[in-house]
């Protein structure tokens, strides 16, 4: 019997806030920075666990993100919630239908799936006259209970994004928790023992629906991962200057960040 744990590789495809960085019409030092790590597309993550390739959310720049990072295989998509910066790249899944020769399995809560059906109605109905004009999706409604895709166990992490219930996801020793302003005690328990955490840290000043940097650091300390990367970042946080002040083991994520776990 093979008891070896599968190798995990993750790529932060997008690390920016809903406006992206640089923002339209802004000439602040971060928006005009020449540091490539200050160029932030909308938030998403690709992760490979053993032979299973997963995408978390379909950001507006999904095609560009995949081309930039050499992503050519996705076995399933996990949605954290239905906000536009996390889902409006949905149509780009058509290309993966061609590459993988199958409908794309998509996982989300009932609220998320229903919202996607409303936002992308053309993708959720038959199109006999133009069958290639929409992505082929196989929908799976999930709740707070763990589930498996292939041999990969996935643990949903219930959180609040303002008043909206959303999900983070744990993949063995790695957890991805974007867009949150509150993590219940029960969800902190589900994050015990992880090695790598990717966590929402919007900006320095408070926000009603996101952790600011101070709150994110506090939550990261409670979770206690060896490495924490902050994501969903606005132009308030310059990459190099912010990293210089963060505690050991914590850093801002950036587009294209690769994370590997043996």
N, C-alpha and C positions, 0 to 999 in steps of 0.2 A: 504494500500500500504506500503510495506517494504522499507524504505529509508535508512536503516542502511548500512554503507559502509562495503564491505567485508574485512575480515582480510587478511593481507599480510604476508607471510613468504618467505624469500629468503635465499639461501645458495650459497656462493661463492665456487664453486666446484674447480676452479683453479685460482690462483692469479699471476702466473708467466709469464715471457716473453717467446718468441718463443723457446729459448734454454732450458727453465726450470731452476730450481735451486734445487740442485747443477747442475752445468754445467759439461759436459764431460771434463775431463782433467784439472780441476781447483781445486786448494787447498787454495783458498782465505779464509779469516775468515768467510764469509757468507756461502760459499759452504761447509765448514767443520763444520759449527755451529751445536750444539746439540739442539738448540731451534727448536721445531717442526714447528714453524711458519715461519722459514726460508726455509722449504722444500716446493717448489712451483711447482705445475704442470701447464700445459698450460691453458689459460683463458677460463672460462665458468661460467654460472650462472644458477641455477634452482630457479624458483619462483612459489609460489602458491598464486593465488588471488581468495579468496573464494574457490570454488570447481574446479578451472581451474589450471592445472599444466603445466608449460611451461619451456622449456630448451632454453637457449640462447647459440648457437654454440655447436659444437660437437668436443671437444678437443681430441687430440691423446690418452689421458688417460681416456676417458669417462667411460669405464667399471670400472676401479679402483676408479674413483671419485664417481660413483653411489654406488658401494659396500661400500666404506668408509663412505658415508653419508646417507645410508639407502634410496636412491632414487629408488622407484619401480613403479612410475607412471609419465608418460609424455604424455600430450594430444596433444602437438604440439611443433615444433622446430622453433625458429627464428634465422636467420643467420645475423650477422653483415656485413660480407664480406667473401671472398673465400680463404684467406691465410691459409696455411697448418695447422698452430697451432690452427686454429679455426674450421677446418672442417674434419680432417683426422680420427676422431673417428666415422665417419658417419656409418660405417658398424655395429657398436654396437647398432644402432637403431633396428636391427633385433630382439633383445631380447624384446624390447618394443612392437614390432609387436605381438609377442607371448603373452606377458602379457596383452596387451590392446585389442587383437583380432581385429585389424584393421590396415590399412595403416597409416603411420605417416604423418600428415600434416606438411609440411615444407614451411616456408615463407622467401622470400628474394627478393632482386631486380632482374630484368632481368639479369643483368651482373653476379650477384652471382649465380643464378640458372643455367645459361648457363655454367659458369665455373665449377660448381659441376657436370653437365652432362658430361663435358669433362674429368674431373679428375676421376670420378667414373662411367664410361660408362656402366659397368656391372649392376649397380643399376638402370639404366634408360632404360633398354631394357628388353623385355620378355625373360625369361629363362625357357622354357617349359621342358627341360630335367633336370633341377635342380632348381625347384621353390623356395627352401628354402635357396639358396646360396646367396641371396641378400636381402637387406632391401626393404620393400614395402613402397613407398613414394607417398604422394599426394601433388603435387607442387602448390604453390600459389605465383604468382608474385605480389609484392607490390611496391608502390612508397612512396612519402612523406606524403600521406594522412593517417589519423588515420583509424584503422580497428578494428574489434572485433573478438575474439575467445570465443565462448560461450557468457557469459555476461561480459567478460573482455575487456575493451577498451585499445588499445595499440596505442601509438603515436610514429611513427618513428622520430628520431632526426638526420637529415642529418649533416654529419661532413666530414672533410678531414683527411685522413691518408696518409700524404705526399701529392701526387697528386691524390690518389685514393679516390673516393667518397665511404663513408661507412655509416652505420647507427648505432646510439644508439637507445635505446628504453625507453619510459616512461610508467610506469604502475601506474597510479594515483599518489600517493605521493613518488614513488621511480623511479629513473632513472639509467640506466646502459649505460655508455659511455666509452667503451674501445677502444683502438687503434685510437687515434686521435691526430692531431697536430694543428688543427684549427677548431673552432666552429663558424659558421656564426652568425650574430646578430639575424637572424630569428630563429635559433635553440636555442640561449640563451633565446629568448622569450618563446619557447615551454617548457623550463625548469623552468619557474617562479613558485614559490610556492611549490616546492617539499620539502619533509622532509628528504629524504635520497638520496645521490648521490654516485654511484660507478664510479670512473673516472680513466682514464689512467694516470699513473705517472711512466715512465719507469725507470729513473735513475737520478743522479744529473747532469751529463753533457748533453749538448744539443744533440738532435737527429733529423734528417730531417723528420721523420714520426710519432713521438710521442711527447707528452708533457714530458718535464723533470719535476722534482719535483717542481722547482720554478714556472714554467708555470702552472702546475696543481693547485698549491695553489692559484695562481692569478685567474684562472678560477673558482675554487671552491668558492672563496670569492665573485666573481661577481654573481654566481648562488645563493649562500646564503642558502644552505640547512642546517638544524640543525646538521646533521651528514654527513660527507663525508669520504668514504673509497677509498684509492688509490689501483689500481690493475695493472696488466701487468708489474710486478716488476722484475728488474734484480738483480744480486748479488751485485750491488753497494749499495743497501739499506738493511742494517740489520734491522730486525723488531724492536727489543727493542730500539736500539740506535736512529733510525729514529723517532719512535713515541715520544721519549722524547723531540724532538725539534720541533714537528709539532704544529701549532696553535690549540687552543681549538676547539673541534668538528671535528677534522681531525685525521685520523689514517691510517696506512697501513692495507689493507685487508690481510687475510691469508686463505689458503685452509681450508675449513670447517667452515668459519665464517658464523654464522646464524644471520639474521637480521629479526626482527619482528616489524610489525606495526599494531596497533589495528584497 
